[in-house]
């Protein structure tokens, strides 16, 4: 038996490494191999994500679901600087590369322009008649989201293993794949949100150690009263840029921006309390809170205004000429957008209120076709693109989030030490889910949860780490936990392979499609 790994460990605990620990130590124990794996793991995971998102991206060669808004609006922005109206039959004409149905008359558009500008880059590169071009921007951005999730998990845990698990889960999850393969805004929104959260974590790792060090308190102040106010926080500025970009794609990015501000204040307050600052609440809210606001919000606002540059610099945009003052017209337009969002209650067969989302009651079918294509010798086939995520990732992720919440609350109540990494997925889920519960009558869809999926995956990765056990646990406990994690990951990958044809629109036999409809509401 090897010596216990922790001083004072009960001698009855078997400290021998498990098979996985021997493999991990062999590869990650050597600095050279650790550097190799640190580069190789995210590279391979990102390449896997790219293949799953880009292969066959042009199928189907027809405008799918809300691509009718965002793809055509993207082209209008590219050629006119604002979103124009389209004549009847524009979808079929656009698919053939004919954009003559575009009119000079402005269209009332209810989402900011940035996401459509990014979609426009692909259309400009490959032409309006290329369905590959309509979607390549979202595919690339969706692939980069996987890399950001890997980096975020690595920053939270400093573990290549946990980061690789999080990245792999994000790479193979159906919700991320589907929203990367069609020209909608939600995948782009997800990328900027995750990028902003990553920057906040980088800021915490850089700033909190200095804040908690008593030697960093401002000279001339009583260190028991006030802490140091940090203005040099480049990662907060970067987070402001990313979350401003998220809000420039969809207004729901603003919820995460607000949550980021609250997160900064709370973490600053707790760090000042640990550092022994007597007036830590006032210090964090008023002194450092003001500095954090100045670093975060103005730059986000500047990014948001800049995203409207096409509307400002042209004369044809909606409401552009409604008043003599361009800013007054802009605010009037925003007032109309707000009224639309608040009052949107039209019926839709795939509408799903937010309370249904954790249960996956009503996924969205973006496209149904393929009945005429031959497949596996049967004459009854169907092709679909559906927003069903990998069910195992989703349900286990939801359970993991509850697990993290219980441990977090218990730690607060008992004042027990807890991993600070738990706060990130919980804050992210609160910001991306809870606001939608306030609008039970609004017409919303289950695929909006694509912004929740990375946080559920982070929660699941952290929970799997807990299941795998710590080196201080008995060997049989670690061995069984690690085997459980391996079994879960294998099942997840197999289930993604099973659902993948339904995520990319491949024609499949009717019976195969029916085998995926685990609930009657999934049809």
C-alpha positions as CSV (number, residue, x, y, z in Angstrom):
1,X,0.0,0.0,0.0
2,X,1.3,3.4,-0.9
3,X,1.6,6.1,1.8
4,X,-1.5,8.3,2.4
5,X,-1.8,11.2,0.1
6,X,-2.7,13.6,2.8
7,X,-0.9,14.0,6.1
8,X,-2.9,12.5,9.0
9,X,-5.1,10.4,6.7
10,X,-6.7,7.4,8.4
11,X,-4.4,4.5,7.8
12,X,-7.3,2.3,7.0
13,X,-7.9,4.3,3.8
14,X,-6.3,2.6,0.8
15,X,-4.4,5.4,-1.0
16,X,-3.3,3.3,-4.0
17,X,-4.2,5.1,-7.2
18,X,-7.0,3.7,-9.4
19,X,-6.4,2.7,-13.0
20,X,-7.7,6.1,-14.2
21,X,-5.4,7.9,-11.7
22,X,-2.4,6.0,-12.9
23,X,-3.2,6.9,-16.5
24,X,-3.8,10.6,-15.5
25,X,-0.6,10.8,-13.5
26,X,1.4,9.2,-16.3
27,X,0.3,11.8,-18.7
28,X,-0.3,14.9,-16.6
29,X,2.4,14.3,-14.0
30,X,5.1,15.1,-16.5
31,X,5.2,18.9,-17.3
32,X,6.0,18.3,-21.0
33,X,3.1,15.9,-21.4
34,X,0.9,18.2,-19.4
35,X,1.6,21.0,-21.9
36,X,1.0,18.7,-24.8
37,X,-2.4,17.6,-23.4
38,X,-3.3,21.1,-22.5
39,X,-3.1,22.0,-26.1
40,X,-4.2,18.8,-27.7
41,X,-7.4,18.3,-25.6
42,X,-9.1,21.6,-26.6
43,X,-7.8,21.3,-30.2
44,X,-9.3,17.8,-30.7
45,X,-12.6,18.8,-28.9
46,X,-12.9,21.9,-31.0
47,X,-12.2,20.0,-34.2
48,X,-14.9,17.5,-33.3
49,X,-17.3,20.3,-32.7
50,X,-16.5,21.8,-36.0
51,X,-17.1,18.5,-37.9
52,X,-20.5,18.0,-36.2
53,X,-21.5,21.6,-37.0
54,X,-20.1,22.2,-40.4
55,X,-20.4,18.8,-42.3
56,X,-23.4,19.0,-44.6
57,X,-24.2,22.5,-43.4
58,X,-26.0,23.5,-46.6
59,X,-28.7,21.0,-46.1
60,X,-31.6,21.7,-46.4
61,X,-31.3,24.2,-49.2
62,X,-34.3,26.1,-48.1
63,X,-34.9,28.9,-45.6
64,X,-35.7,27.2,-42.2
65,X,-38.0,28.6,-39.5
66,X,-36.9,32.1,-38.4
67,X,-34.1,32.2,-41.0
68,X,-36.8,33.9,-43.0
69,X,-36.2,36.9,-40.8
70,X,-32.5,36.8,-39.9
71,X,-30.9,35.6,-43.2
72,X,-32.8,38.0,-45.3
73,X,-32.4,40.9,-42.8
74,X,-28.6,40.1,-42.8
75,X,-28.4,40.5,-46.6
76,X,-30.5,43.7,-46.4
77,X,-28.1,45.1,-43.8
78,X,-25.1,44.2,-46.0
79,X,-26.4,46.0,-49.0
80,X,-28.6,48.8,-47.5
81,X,-27.3,49.3,-44.0
82,X,-30.8,48.7,-42.6
83,X,-33.4,45.9,-42.7
84,X,-35.8,46.4,-45.6
85,X,-39.0,44.7,-46.5
86,X,-39.3,41.8,-48.9
87,X,-42.0,41.0,-51.5
88,X,-44.0,37.8,-51.5
89,X,-42.1,34.8,-52.7
90,X,-38.8,36.2,-51.4
91,X,-37.7,33.0,-49.7
92,X,-37.8,30.9,-52.8
93,X,-36.1,33.6,-54.8
94,X,-33.4,34.1,-52.2
95,X,-32.6,30.4,-52.2
96,X,-31.9,30.7,-55.9
97,X,-29.6,33.7,-55.4
98,X,-32.2,36.2,-56.6
99,X,-32.4,39.1,-54.1
100,X,-34.6,41.4,-56.3
101,X,-37.5,41.0,-53.9
102,X,-35.8,43.3,-51.4
103,X,-37.4,46.7,-51.2
104,X,-36.2,50.1,-50.0
105,X,-39.1,50.3,-47.5
106,X,-37.9,49.7,-44.0
107,X,-39.1,46.7,-42.0
108,X,-40.0,46.8,-38.3
109,X,-37.3,44.5,-36.8
110,X,-37.3,43.7,-33.1
111,X,-33.8,42.5,-32.5
112,X,-30.5,44.5,-32.5
113,X,-28.3,44.2,-35.6
114,X,-25.1,42.6,-34.5
115,X,-26.1,39.0,-34.9
116,X,-27.4,39.7,-38.4
117,X,-24.2,41.5,-39.3
118,X,-22.3,38.4,-38.4
119,X,-24.6,36.2,-40.5
120,X,-24.2,38.7,-43.4
121,X,-20.4,38.0,-43.4
122,X,-21.1,34.4,-44.5
123,X,-23.7,35.4,-47.1
124,X,-21.3,38.0,-48.5
125,X,-18.5,35.4,-48.8
126,X,-20.5,32.7,-50.5
127,X,-23.4,34.5,-52.1
128,X,-27.1,34.8,-51.1
129,X,-27.9,31.6,-53.1
130,X,-25.7,29.5,-50.8
131,X,-27.4,27.9,-47.8
132,X,-23.9,27.1,-46.6
133,X,-23.2,30.8,-46.6
134,X,-26.4,31.6,-44.6
135,X,-25.2,29.3,-41.8
136,X,-21.4,29.3,-41.8
137,X,-21.1,32.3,-39.4
138,X,-23.3,30.6,-36.8
139,X,-21.4,27.3,-37.3
140,X,-18.1,28.9,-36.7
141,X,-19.4,30.8,-33.7
142,X,-21.0,27.7,-32.3
143,X,-17.7,25.8,-32.7
144,X,-15.9,28.6,-30.8
145,X,-18.5,28.4,-28.0
146,X,-17.3,24.9,-27.3
147,X,-13.7,26.1,-27.0
148,X,-14.9,28.9,-24.6
149,X,-16.8,26.4,-22.5
150,X,-13.6,24.3,-22.3
151,X,-11.6,27.4,-21.2
152,X,-14.2,28.4,-18.7
153,X,-14.2,24.9,-17.1
154,X,-10.4,25.0,-17.0
155,X,-10.4,28.4,-15.4
156,X,-12.9,27.3,-12.8
157,X,-11.2,24.0,-11.8
158,X,-7.7,24.2,-13.2
159,X,-8.3,20.7,-14.4
160,X,-7.7,19.5,-17.9
161,X,-9.9,16.5,-17.2
162,X,-12.9,18.5,-16.0
163,X,-12.4,21.0,-18.8
164,X,-12.2,18.2,-21.4
165,X,-15.4,16.7,-20.1
166,X,-17.2,20.0,-20.2
167,X,-15.9,20.7,-23.8
168,X,-16.9,17.2,-25.0
169,X,-20.4,17.5,-23.6
170,X,-20.8,20.9,-25.3
171,X,-19.4,19.5,-28.5
172,X,-21.9,16.6,-28.8
173,X,-25.1,18.3,-27.3
174,X,-27.9,18.6,-29.8
175,X,-29.1,22.0,-28.8
176,X,-25.7,23.5,-29.5
177,X,-25.3,21.6,-32.7
178,X,-28.7,22.6,-34.1
179,X,-28.4,26.3,-33.2
180,X,-25.0,26.3,-34.9
181,X,-26.4,24.8,-38.1
182,X,-29.2,27.3,-38.9
183,X,-29.0,31.0,-39.3
184,X,-30.7,32.1,-36.0
185,X,-29.4,34.5,-33.4
186,X,-29.5,32.4,-30.3
187,X,-26.2,30.5,-30.9
188,X,-24.4,33.8,-31.5
189,X,-26.0,35.2,-28.3
190,X,-24.7,32.1,-26.4
191,X,-21.1,32.7,-27.6
192,X,-20.9,36.3,-26.4
193,X,-22.5,35.4,-23.0
194,X,-20.1,32.6,-22.4
195,X,-17.2,34.8,-23.5
196,X,-18.3,37.5,-21.0
197,X,-18.5,35.0,-18.2
198,X,-15.1,33.6,-19.0
199,X,-13.6,37.1,-18.7
200,X,-15.3,37.6,-15.4
201,X,-13.7,34.4,-14.1
202,X,-10.3,35.5,-15.4
203,X,-10.8,38.8,-13.5
204,X,-11.7,37.0,-10.3
205,X,-8.5,34.9,-10.5
206,X,-6.4,38.0,-11.1
207,X,-8.0,40.4,-8.7
208,X,-9.3,38.5,-5.7
209,X,-5.8,37.3,-4.5
210,X,-4.6,40.9,-4.5
211,X,-7.7,42.1,-2.7
212,X,-7.5,39.5,0.0
213,X,-3.9,40.3,0.7
214,X,-3.8,42.8,3.5
215,X,-0.6,44.2,2.0
216,X,-2.6,45.5,-1.0
217,X,-4.8,47.8,1.1
218,X,-4.4,51.4,0.2
219,X,-1.7,53.2,2.1
220,X,-2.9,55.9,4.5
221,X,-6.2,54.0,5.2
222,X,-7.0,51.9,8.2
223,X,-6.8,48.4,6.7
224,X,-9.6,47.4,9.1
225,X,-12.0,49.9,7.6
226,X,-11.5,50.1,3.9
227,X,-10.0,47.9,1.2
228,X,-8.3,48.9,-2.0
229,X,-10.4,50.1,-4.9
230,X,-9.2,48.4,-8.1
231,X,-9.5,50.4,-11.4
232,X,-7.0,48.4,-13.4
233,X,-9.3,45.4,-14.2
234,X,-8.9,44.8,-18.0
235,X,-10.9,41.6,-17.8
236,X,-13.9,43.5,-16.5
237,X,-13.6,45.8,-19.5
238,X,-13.4,42.8,-21.8
239,X,-16.5,41.3,-20.1
240,X,-18.3,44.6,-20.8
241,X,-17.4,44.4,-24.5
242,X,-18.6,40.7,-24.7
243,X,-21.8,41.2,-22.8
244,X,-22.5,44.5,-24.7
245,X,-22.1,42.4,-27.8
246,X,-24.5,39.8,-26.4
247,X,-27.1,42.5,-25.8
248,X,-26.5,43.8,-29.3
249,X,-27.6,40.4,-30.6
250,X,-30.7,40.0,-28.4
251,X,-31.9,42.1,-25.5
252,X,-31.9,39.0,-23.2
253,X,-28.1,39.5,-23.1
254,X,-28.9,42.4,-20.9
255,X,-30.0,40.1,-18.1
256,X,-26.6,38.5,-18.0
257,X,-25.0,42.0,-18.0
258,X,-27.0,42.9,-15.0
259,X,-26.2,39.6,-13.3
260,X,-22.5,40.2,-14.0
261,X,-22.6,43.5,-12.2
262,X,-24.3,41.9,-9.2
263,X,-21.7,39.1,-9.3
264,X,-18.9,41.5,-9.2
265,X,-20.3,43.4,-6.2
266,X,-21.0,40.2,-4.2
267,X,-17.6,38.6,-4.9
268,X,-15.9,41.8,-4.1
269,X,-17.8,42.0,-0.8
270,X,-17.0,38.5,0.2
271,X,-13.4,38.9,-0.6
272,X,-13.2,42.1,1.5
273,X,-14.8,40.3,4.4
274,X,-12.2,37.5,4.2
275,X,-9.5,40.2,4.1
276,X,-10.8,41.6,7.4
277,X,-12.2,44.8,6.1
278,X,-14.7,46.1,8.7
279,X,-16.9,48.1,6.4
280,X,-16.9,45.4,3.7
281,X,-20.5,45.8,2.5
282,X,-20.2,49.6,2.0
283,X,-16.7,49.2,0.6
284,X,-17.9,46.7,-2.0
285,X,-21.2,48.4,-3.0
286,X,-20.2,52.1,-3.0
287,X,-16.5,52.4,-3.5
288,X,-15.5,49.3,-5.6
289,X,-19.1,49.0,-6.9
290,X,-18.9,52.4,-8.5
291,X,-15.6,51.5,-10.1
292,X,-16.9,48.2,-11.4
293,X,-19.9,49.9,-12.9
294,X,-17.7,52.4,-14.7
295,X,-15.6,49.6,-16.1
296,X,-18.4,47.3,-17.1
297,X,-21.5,49.2,-18.2
298,X,-20.3,52.2,-20.3
299,X,-18.2,50.0,-22.6
300,X,-21.2,47.6,-23.0
301,X,-23.4,50.6,-23.9
302,X,-20.8,51.8,-26.4
303,X,-20.8,48.4,-28.1
304,X,-24.6,48.3,-28.2
305,X,-24.8,51.8,-29.8
306,X,-22.0,50.9,-32.3
307,X,-24.0,47.9,-33.4
308,X,-26.7,50.3,-34.7
309,X,-24.2,52.2,-36.9
310,X,-25.9,51.1,-40.1
311,X,-29.2,52.6,-38.9
312,X,-27.5,55.8,-37.8
313,X,-25.5,56.3,-40.9
314,X,-28.3,55.7,-43.4
315,X,-31.7,57.4,-43.8
316,X,-33.9,54.5,-44.6
317,X,-34.1,52.5,-41.3
318,X,-37.4,52.0,-39.5
319,X,-38.4,55.2,-37.6
320,X,-35.2,56.8,-38.8
321,X,-37.0,60.0,-40.0
322,X,-39.9,60.0,-37.5
323,X,-38.4,63.0,-35.7
324,X,-35.7,65.6,-36.6
325,X,-33.4,64.3,-33.9
326,X,-31.8,61.0,-34.7
327,X,-31.5,60.0,-31.0
328,X,-35.1,60.8,-30.4
329,X,-36.0,58.6,-33.3
330,X,-33.8,55.9,-32.0
331,X,-35.4,55.9,-28.6
332,X,-38.9,55.9,-30.2
333,X,-37.9,52.8,-32.2
334,X,-36.7,51.1,-29.0
335,X,-40.0,52.0,-27.3
336,X,-41.8,50.2,-30.1
337,X,-39.5,47.2,-29.8
338,X,-40.2,47.0,-26.1
339,X,-43.9,47.2,-26.6
340,X,-43.7,44.3,-29.1
341,X,-41.7,42.1,-26.8
342,X,-43.9,42.7,-23.9
343,X,-47.2,42.2,-25.8
344,X,-46.2,39.2,-28.0
345,X,-48.9,36.6,-27.2
346,X,-49.6,35.2,-30.6
347,X,-50.3,31.4,-30.7
348,X,-47.7,29.1,-32.2
349,X,-47.7,25.3,-32.4
350,X,-44.2,25.1,-30.9
351,X,-44.6,27.7,-28.3
352,X,-43.3,26.6,-24.9
353,X,-43.5,28.6,-21.6
354,X,-40.5,28.7,-19.5
355,X,-41.8,26.4,-16.8
356,X,-41.8,23.6,-19.3
357,X,-38.2,24.1,-20.3
358,X,-36.5,22.0,-17.5
359,X,-38.8,19.1,-18.5
360,X,-38.2,19.3,-22.3
361,X,-41.9,19.2,-22.9
362,X,-42.1,21.0,-26.2
363,X,-38.9,21.1,-28.4
364,X,-39.1,23.1,-31.6
365,X,-39.2,21.4,-35.0
366,X,-37.3,23.8,-37.2
367,X,-37.7,21.8,-40.4
368,X,-39.5,18.6,-41.5
369,X,-38.9,17.1,-45.0
370,X,-37.0,14.4,-46.7
371,X,-40.0,12.2,-47.4
372,X,-39.1,11.7,-51.0
373,X,-35.5,10.8,-50.4
374,X,-34.6,7.1,-50.5
375,X,-33.3,5.7,-47.2
376,X,-32.4,2.2,-46.2
377,X,-34.7,0.5,-48.7
378,X,-37.9,1.9,-47.3
379,X,-40.4,4.2,-49.0
380,X,-41.5,6.0,-45.9
381,X,-38.8,8.3,-44.7
382,X,-38.6,11.6,-42.8
383,X,-36.0,14.2,-42.2
384,X,-36.2,16.6,-39.3
385,X,-34.2,19.4,-37.6
386,X,-35.4,19.5,-34.0
387,X,-34.2,21.3,-30.9
388,X,-34.2,18.3,-28.7
389,X,-30.9,18.3,-26.7
390,X,-29.2,15.2,-25.7
391,X,-31.7,14.1,-23.1
392,X,-29.1,12.6,-20.8
393,X,-27.0,15.8,-20.8
394,X,-30.1,17.9,-20.2
395,X,-31.7,15.9,-17.3
396,X,-28.4,15.1,-15.6
397,X,-27.4,18.8,-16.0
398,X,-30.6,19.9,-14.4
399,X,-30.0,17.5,-11.5
400,X,-26.4,18.6,-11.2
401,X,-27.6,22.2,-11.0
402,X,-29.9,21.3,-8.1
403,X,-27.0,19.5,-6.4
404,X,-24.7,22.5,-6.7
405,X,-27.5,24.8,-5.4
406,X,-28.1,22.6,-2.4
407,X,-24.4,22.5,-1.5
408,X,-24.0,26.2,-2.1
409,X,-26.9,27.1,0.1
410,X,-25.8,24.7,2.8
411,X,-22.4,26.1,2.8
412,X,-23.8,29.7,3.2
413,X,-26.0,28.6,6.1
414,X,-23.4,26.6,7.9
415,X,-20.6,29.0,6.9
416,X,-18.7,26.0,5.6
417,X,-16.1,26.2,2.9
418,X,-17.4,25.5,-0.6
419,X,-15.9,25.6,-4.1
420,X,-16.4,29.1,-5.5
421,X,-16.7,27.5,-8.9
422,X,-20.3,26.4,-8.0
423,X,-21.4,30.1,-8.2
424,X,-20.7,30.5,-11.9
425,X,-23.2,27.9,-13.4
426,X,-25.8,28.9,-10.8
427,X,-25.5,32.6,-11.6
428,X,-25.5,31.8,-15.3
429,X,-28.7,29.7,-15.0
430,X,-30.4,32.4,-12.9
431,X,-29.6,35.1,-15.5
432,X,-30.6,33.0,-18.6
433,X,-33.7,31.2,-17.2
434,X,-35.4,33.1,-14.3
435,X,-36.3,36.3,-16.2
436,X,-38.4,34.2,-18.7
437,X,-40.6,33.0,-15.8
438,X,-41.9,36.6,-15.4
439,X,-43.5,36.4,-18.9
440,X,-45.8,33.3,-18.7
441,X,-48.1,34.6,-21.4
442,X,-45.4,35.6,-23.9
443,X,-44.8,33.5,-27.0
444,X,-41.4,31.9,-26.4
445,X,-39.7,28.7,-27.5
446,X,-37.7,25.9,-25.9
447,X,-34.7,26.5,-28.2
448,X,-34.1,29.7,-26.2
449,X,-32.5,27.3,-23.7
450,X,-29.4,27.1,-25.8
451,X,-28.0,29.9,-23.6
452,X,-28.7,27.7,-20.5
453,X,-27.1,24.6,-21.9
454,X,-23.4,25.6,-21.3
455,X,-24.2,26.4,-17.7
456,X,-26.0,23.0,-17.2
457,X,-23.0,21.3,-18.8
458,X,-20.6,23.2,-16.4
459,X,-22.8,22.1,-13.5
460,X,-22.7,18.5,-14.8
461,X,-19.0,18.5,-15.2
462,X,-18.5,19.8,-11.6
463,X,-21.0,17.2,-10.3
464,X,-19.1,14.4,-12.2
465,X,-15.9,15.6,-10.5
466,X,-17.6,15.2,-7.2
467,X,-18.8,11.7,-8.2
468,X,-15.3,10.7,-9.3
469,X,-14.1,11.5,-5.7
470,X,-11.0,13.1,-4.2
471,X,-7.7,11.6,-3.6
472,X,-8.5,11.6,0.1
473,X,-11.4,9.3,-0.4
474,X,-11.1,5.5,0.0
475,X,-9.9,3.7,-3.1
476,X,-13.1,1.7,-3.6
477,X,-15.1,5.0,-3.4
478,X,-12.9,6.6,-6.1
479,X,-12.8,3.5,-8.2
480,X,-16.6,3.2,-8.3
481,X,-17.1,6.9,-8.8
482,X,-14.7,7.0,-11.7
483,X,-16.3,4.0,-13.4
484,X,-19.7,5.7,-13.0
485,X,-18.4,8.8,-14.7
486,X,-17.0,6.8,-17.6
487,X,-20.3,4.9,-18.0
488,X,-22.2,8.2,-18.0
489,X,-19.9,9.8,-20.6
490,X,-20.1,6.7,-22.9
491,X,-23.9,6.7,-22.7
492,X,-24.0,10.4,-23.5
493,X,-21.8,10.0,-26.6
494,X,-23.9,7.0,-27.8
495,X,-27.1,8.9,-27.3
496,X,-25.8,11.9,-29.2
497,X,-24.9,9.5,-32.1
498,X,-28.5,8.2,-31.9
499,X,-30.1,11.6,-32.1
500,X,-27.6,13.2,-34.5
501,X,-29.6,12.4,-37.7
502,X,-32.5,14.3,-36.3
503,X,-30.3,17.3,-35.5
504,X,-29.0,17.7,-39.0
505,X,-32.0,16.8,-41.1
506,X,-30.9,13.4,-42.5
507,X,-33.7,11.3,-44.0
508,X,-34.3,8.3,-41.8
509,X,-36.9,5.5,-41.8
510,X,-40.2,6.4,-40.2
511,X,-39.7,3.8,-37.4
512,X,-36.3,5.3,-36.5
513,X,-37.8,8.8,-36.2
514,X,-40.6,7.4,-34.0
515,X,-38.1,5.8,-31.7
516,X,-36.8,9.3,-30.8
517,X,-40.2,10.7,-29.8
518,X,-39.9,9.8,-26.1
519,X,-42.8,12.1,-25.3
520,X,-46.0,12.7,-27.3
521,X,-45.2,16.4,-27.2
522,X,-41.9,15.9,-29.1
523,X,-43.8,15.2,-32.3
